[in-house]
Amino acid sequence: AHRGLILNFGAMFAIRRVLISSALLWWSTRVGLAGAENLAAPSRLRSSVLSAQEELPDIEVVGVEAVKDWAGQRLVKGEQSFAASGLPRQPSPDSWAGVVVYQIMTDRFNNGDLSNDLANMPQAQQDAMAGNNWTGVPDWRHGGDLQGIRDRLGYLEDLGVQTLWITPVLMNDGGYHGYCNTDPTTTDPSFGSPEELRDLVADAHRHGITVVLDVVINHICDPATTYASPPEHEPCADRWNDMYWNGTADNTSGVGMNFSSSFFPPFRTTAFFNRCGANNVTDTSGETAAAVFGDFVEGMFDYNTQNQDWQEIFTNLLKYWVAFADVDGLRLDAAKHVTADFVAYLSTELRAYAIKLGKVNFLVIGEEASREESWKALGLGRMMSDPEDPESHGHVPEALTRRMLDLKSTYLANPSFPAPGLTSLYNFNMSGTARDALRCDQETKSIEDYFSSWAREILMAQSVPQKGAAPDAHLWTVVELHDWPRFLGLYPNRTDMLMAAVTWLLTAPGAPILYYGVEQAYNGNCPSQIDIGDASVASSIREVCDMGAQEMYGSHPDSLKRQDMFASGPWLLGSSIEEVDRLARITNATPAVSKPWQVDEMLPRDHAMYRHTRKLVALRRSCPALSSGSIVWHEAQPVHCGFMAYSRLPFGNGSDAAGEVVVLINSRGGGEVLLDSFPLNGNVNRVDGQWYVNAMNISQRVQVRASGDSAMHLMTSGQVLEAGDIMVLVQEGSHLPFNDTLGIALCKSAEVSGKSGEVSSGTLGRIGTSGGACGAILSLAALVLNTIAFAP
């Protein structure tokens, strides 16, 4: 969650009210604008933001109770505004189990509105552009916005996406990523207006896509605000930590703050901040007190998330976006870095409020990137406690127990989620293990080993499953995302490796995230030619490009993870697909609105990687075993680049093999694998003689046969699986006819449009709300695992 913020903060945080006329003139010339009215448009946008800020209540003047009243009244206005829009409220999906998520880095995805490009551009970027100095272009704003996303919703629907996660679009310091929030009450005008966010959500709903909004919950940014004296970093963090575990938080502790005039007025009080000073990388990435109570870096002030007045105000400010924009879920950035009592309050209150709006299964997912699984477990679902008796718990902070007692009647009244914690989080442990194994960095068997590990066990004990789904089916999974190097970064031409990884992602347990461009096989590698600026600029940018070989945390440039996906972007990096890679360039291109997605050269859809991703998304959505079922392992070789075989079984089928899907992956290239037969594991009543067909090629058939000891084997008759090859086997008779448009045979539960070959958004993946026998079993398991010590 660092977002590469250890940069030149003078440049990064500089947001001035007056735009440099020369920079305006340069940009207006590039985009083809003319006349004083057009040149003034960005200034008008900024003025509207400033006037809105001037109307915000100053807590130092009006007091905390008045600010609490304002936040509550503002929420009512959000509801009224949505009602006046005439848009229908979108109910929650019945289940978040197994949904296919598409993540977009808003600034880098598509520029759909040229008029807002300058609206919140940092002064340093304006100065550099005016001086024709392009050295900083990798970390500049590139122009992507909400309209650009709206323009490509048809593309996402064609791919089969069910949920859209967009990186933060609320008001920020001007950084392209949006994670340095300065005002949670409005949007960054460079991305678009609040109304444009609402329109995007409504359009996505029309395409059958839910929207999860990314929000920053642990800090607020202001470069002009300083501490009155240097904080004693470690002692301060340790003091807050002791109070957290003892349940005795004291809002008066810590140094003073010199608030600037630009600081967000409703939060202009020291009581709302921990005031322990800036972390180093080790602090933030670790599991010490500083990770929770220290500032990410200088200028990012860490909220005192134990302050209950702040909790109420901030939560109402986030509820506003549910009311006003009708978003379907919130992604809580840096959830690792806030206190568990706040996670419980925020998660419970958001879900309870959403129910009032008709969203009975609102998603609250946290970015919990701790190395220790117990830290993640503390934030998820049951929160290492008995929800019905919060005083029965493992080693948890007293602040959490007290907050759960306050919230108990609220969360137990929620039929979809009778628990206080996050609905979901990222299954980083499973995802990282699989990514490493699929890149041949560790043994293939390590993936199988995860499923019998303590790390998985403790998460499953806290998880509140979606009804009719395995307990891990709604946890988000990845092979790449905006904080990880591209999967192909070190293997820029190995499309076969990426295909195998995407096959795993889309056939494994969890809710898979497709990071924008994975379907276009983006590799984050710079092109050989850098056509921007003079030789010194090209040399400087080449130094950034060369750092791509360093994938250790903190050493890999974020810009290489976040290439542009629109033709007029200045940062078009490589792909393992030749026709996409030909478009790679680094240049100061003239900003332009992209072509319609159907004919956009940046979005080719006839190459192998796109077709492979699209067909597996469709298959996943059609087969309950893949979207919400359990996993049984048959083989995972204890070698690098090894072969693996596993079954996915519909959840709740008991020992019935109906609906089973068997997946075979030869991950990279330990050479070809000769398939003869291998045993099928699991307590499953398979039928001797049952035929399975490869959904990717239904002419390929294999048979289940009983051996002498009655064990079932899959007889593959000497078929060869080449390096990178896969087979996805479904029971003969359980599938629809082969779909030539998609290039796959879907499971019979699918609803398919004969005209387009697309999977209908109808009822696919919607299994119902949470509860059932699985919840009862996991509650028992939780009582055992909650006794595991969680050290402060």
Rosetta blueprint (number, residue, H / E / L):
1 A L
2 H L
3 R L
4 G L
5 L L
6 I L
7 L L
8 N L
9 F H
10 G H
11 A H
12 M H
13 F H
14 A L
15 I L
16 R L
17 R L
18 V L
19 L L
20 I L
21 S H
22 S H
23 A H
24 L H
25 L H
26 W H
27 W H
28 S H
29 T H
30 R H
31 V H
32 G L
33 L L
34 A L
35 G L
36 A H
37 E H
38 N H
39 L H
40 A H
41 A H
42 P H
43 S H
44 R H
45 L H
46 R H
47 S H
48 S H
49 V H
50 L H
51 S H
52 A H
53 Q H
54 E H
55 E L
56 L L
57 P L
58 D L
59 I H
60 E H
61 V H
62 V H
63 G L
64 V H
65 E H
66 A H
67 V H
68 K H
69 D H
70 W H
71 A H
72 G H
73 Q H
74 R H
75 L H
76 V H
77 K H
78 G H
79 E H
80 Q H
81 S H
82 F H
83 A H
84 A H
85 S H
86 G L
87 L L
88 P L
89 R L
90 Q L
91 P L
92 S L
93 P L
94 D L
95 S L
96 W L
97 A L
98 G L
99 V L
100 V L
101 V E
102 Y E
103 Q E
104 I E
105 M L
106 T H
107 D H
108 R H
109 F H
110 N L
111 N L
112 G L
113 D L
114 L H
115 S H
116 N H
117 D L
118 L L
119 A L
120 N L
121 M L
122 P L
123 Q H
124 A H
125 Q H
126 Q H
127 D H
128 A H
129 M H
130 A H
131 G L
132 N L
133 N L
134 W L
135 T L
136 G L
137 V H
138 P H
139 D H
140 W L
141 R L
142 H L
143 G L
144 G L
145 D L
146 L H
147 Q H
148 G H
149 I H
150 R H
151 D L
152 R L
153 L H
154 G H
155 Y H
156 L H
157 E H
158 D H
159 L H
160 G L
161 V L
162 Q L
163 T E
164 L E
165 W E
166 I E
167 T L
168 P L
169 V L
170 L E
171 M E
172 N E
173 D L
174 G L
175 G L
176 Y L
177 H L
178 G L
179 Y L
180 C L
181 N E
182 T E
183 D E
184 P E
185 T E
186 T E
187 T E
188 D L
189 P L
190 S L
191 F L
192 G L
193 S L
194 P H
195 E H
196 E H
197 L H
198 R H
199 D H
200 L H
201 V H
202 A H
203 D H
204 A H
205 H H
206 R H
207 H L
208 G L
209 I L
210 T E
211 V E
212 V E
213 L E
214 D E
215 V E
216 V E
217 I L
218 N L
219 H E
220 I E
221 C E
222 D L
223 P L
224 A L
225 T L
226 T E
227 Y E
228 A L
229 S L
230 P L
231 P L
232 E L
233 H H
234 E H
235 P H
236 C H
237 A H
238 D H
239 R H
240 W H
241 N H
242 D H
243 M H
244 Y H
245 W H
246 N H
247 G L
248 T L
249 A L
250 D L
251 N L
252 T L
253 S L
254 G L
255 V L
256 G L
257 M E
258 N E
259 F L
260 S L
261 S L
262 S L
263 F L
264 F L
265 P H
266 P H
267 F H
268 R L
269 T L
270 T H
271 A H
272 F H
273 F E
274 N L
275 R L
276 C L
277 G L
278 A E
279 N L
280 N L
281 V H
282 T H
283 D H
284 T H
285 S H
286 G L
287 E L
288 T L
289 A H
290 A H
291 A H
292 V H
293 F H
294 G L
295 D E
296 F L
297 V L
298 E L
299 G L
300 M E
301 F E
302 D E
303 Y E
304 N L
305 T L
306 Q L
307 N L
308 Q H
309 D H
310 W H
311 Q H
312 E H
313 I H
314 F H
315 T H
316 N H
317 L H
318 L H
319 K H
320 Y H
321 W H
322 V H
323 A H
324 F H
325 A H
326 D L
327 V L
328 D L
329 G E
330 L E
331 R E
332 L E
333 D E
334 A L
335 A H
336 K H
337 H H
338 V L
339 T L
340 A H
341 D H
342 F H
343 V H
344 A H
345 Y H
346 L H
347 S H
348 T H
349 E H
350 L H
351 R H
352 A H
353 Y H
354 A H
355 I H
356 K H
357 L L
358 G L
359 K L
360 V L
361 N L
362 F L
363 L E
364 V E
365 I E
366 G E
367 E L
368 E L
369 A L
370 S L
371 R L
372 E L
373 E H
374 S H
375 W H
376 K H
377 A H
378 L H
379 G H
380 L E
381 G L
382 R L
383 M L
384 M L
385 S E
386 D E
387 P L
388 E L
389 D E
390 P E
391 E E
392 S E
393 H E
394 G L
395 H L
396 V L
397 P L
398 E H
399 A H
400 L H
401 T H
402 R H
403 R H
404 M H
405 L H
406 D H
407 L H
408 K H
409 S H
410 T H
411 Y H
412 L H
413 A L
414 N L
415 P L
416 S L
417 F L
418 P L
419 A L
420 P L
421 G L
422 L E
423 T L
424 S E
425 L E
426 Y E
427 N L
428 F H
429 N H
430 M H
431 S H
432 G H
433 T H
434 A H
435 R H
436 D H
437 A H
438 L H
439 R L
440 C L
441 D L
442 Q L
443 E E
444 T L
445 K H
446 S H
447 I H
448 E H
449 D H
450 Y H
451 F L
452 S L
453 S L
454 W H
455 A H
456 R H
457 E H
458 I H
459 L H
460 M H
461 A H
462 Q H
463 S L
464 V L
465 P L
466 Q L
467 K L
468 G L
469 A L
470 A L
471 P L
472 D L
473 A L
474 H L
475 L L
476 W E
477 T E
478 V L
479 V L
480 E L
481 L L
482 H L
483 D L
484 W L
485 P L
486 R L
487 F L
488 L L
489 G L
490 L L
491 Y L
492 P L
493 N L
494 R L
495 T H
496 D H
497 M H
498 L H
499 M H
500 A H
501 A H
502 V H
503 T H
504 W H
505 L H
506 L H
507 T H
508 A L
509 P L
510 G L
511 A E
512 P E
513 I E
514 L E
515 Y E
516 Y L
517 G L
518 V H
519 E H
520 Q H
521 A L
522 Y E
523 N L
524 G L
525 N L
526 C L
527 P L
528 S L
529 Q L
530 I E
531 D E
532 I L
533 G L
534 D L
535 A H
536 S H
537 V H
538 A H
539 S H
540 S H
541 I H
542 R H
543 E H
544 V H
545 C H
546 D H
547 M H
548 G H
549 A H
550 Q L
551 E L
552 M L
553 Y L
554 G L
555 S L
556 H L
557 P L
558 D H
559 S H
560 L H
561 K H
562 R L
563 Q L
564 D L
565 M L
566 F L
567 A L
568 S L
569 G L
570 P L
571 W E
572 L E
573 L L
574 G L
575 S E
576 S L
577 I L
578 E H
579 E H
580 V H
581 D H
582 R L
583 L L
584 A L
585 R E
586 I E
587 T E
588 N L
589 A L
590 T L
591 P L
592 A L
593 V L
594 S L
595 K L
596 P L
597 W H
598 Q H
599 V H
600 D L
601 E L
602 M L
603 L L
604 P L
605 R L
606 D L
607 H L
608 A H
609 M H
610 Y H
611 R H
612 H H
613 T H
614 R H
615 K H
616 L H
617 V H
618 A H
619 L H
620 R H
621 R H
622 S H
623 C L
624 P H
625 A H
626 L H
627 S H
628 S H
629 G L
630 S E
631 I E
632 V E
633 W E
634 H E
635 E E
636 A E
637 Q L
638 P L
639 V L
640 H E
641 C L
642 G L
643 F E
644 M E
645 A E
646 Y E
647 S E
648 R E
649 L E
650 P L
651 F L
652 G L
653 N L
654 G L
655 S L
656 D E
657 A L
658 A L
659 G L
660 E L
661 V E
662 V E
663 V E
664 L E
665 I E
666 N E
667 S L
668 R L
669 G L
670 G L
671 G L
672 E L
673 V E
674 L E
675 L E
676 D E
677 S E
678 F E
679 P E
680 L L
681 N L
682 G L
683 N L
684 V L
685 N E
686 R L
687 V L
688 D L
689 G L
690 Q L
691 W E
692 Y E
693 V E
694 N E
695 A L
696 M L
697 N E
698 I E
699 S E
700 Q E
701 R E
702 V E
703 Q E
704 V E
705 R E
706 A E
707 S L
708 G L
709 D L
710 S L
711 A L
712 M E
713 H E
714 L E
715 M E
716 T E
717 S E
718 G E
719 Q E
720 V E
721 L E
722 E L
723 A L
724 G L
725 D L
726 I E
727 M E
728 V E
729 L E
730 V E
731 Q E
732 E L
733 G L
734 S L
735 H E
736 L L
737 P L
738 F L
739 N E
740 D L
741 T L
742 L L
743 G L
744 I E
745 A L
746 L L
747 C E
748 K L
749 S L
750 A L
751 E L
752 V E
753 S L
754 G L
755 K L
756 S L
757 G L
758 E L
759 V E
760 S L
761 S L
762 G L
763 T L
764 L L
765 G L
766 R L
767 I L
768 G L
769 T L
770 S L
771 G L
772 G L
773 A H
774 C H
775 G H
776 A H
777 I H
778 L H
779 S H
780 L H
781 A H
782 A H
783 L H
784 V H
785 L H
786 N L
787 T L
788 I L
789 A L
790 F L
791 A L
792 P L
